[in-house]
Amino acid sequence: MGSAAVREILQKIDQLPEDERLALERQLTERAETEWLREAAEARELARQRGIDQAAIDRAVDQERYGSPRRAQ
């Protein structure tokens, strides 16, 4: 979709009555949340298949932040 089409859509949205704009915003929010939940589930499944668990994630974060895994306290 080109920028002209995007501008046209935004102009049409701006012309909507407030209640319809709010309804559109709710629907877009619900759509985005549904997509995020689906993508998160796919990422968790992929991580599970690769044997990546929370401990592995924590170690990788520590490695990135501190240069080496921190010892358990």
Secondary structure as GFF3:
##gff-version 3
##sequence-region A 1 73
A	DSSP	alpha_helix	3	15	.	.	.	ID=ss1
A	DSSP	alpha_helix	18	49	.	.	.	ID=ss2
A	DSSP	alpha_helix	54	66	.	.	.	ID=ss3
###
